[in-house]
């Protein structure tokens, strides 16, 4: 028997920006099918910035290559709005072209996820569910502002924990577990 995930998305405000009218409409229908209210729709980065300057969004979904700018530019602008609560809003970037450079640009700008088009409803729902249920600290370090990009709970390559949060999140326990494995061999 398949397990179904339930997620209450009523009252979640969404900004959906895609230059393709068909894709924008299709994704908007998926979001409404998930129980969300009608998303605010746009087709340019300038429209996204204007909307976010005057309105809040709980979730932002952007096409990677907007007609007037790349999504990375919108995301960098969003993350640097120090007095606005929406700077912490999750951002999903959609792209038909998932070259490593494009994915890296979106990630380095502060996107939460990059998903490949065409999207299936199950794929989009899984990504929204993952964002809603996974707690990721917000990081401001050098040129990067956005969600913590570390997903794995593995020790650093050199085995030396350098962050204060590494010690709190089990840095010592990983070393202890490794020592137990080594001594058992």
Helices and strands as residue ranges (DSSP letters): E 14-17, H 21-33, E 40-42, H 45-54, E 59-63, H 71-79, G 85-88, E 90-95, H 100-109, E 113-116, H 121-133, E 138-141, E 144-147, H 164-168, H 171-184
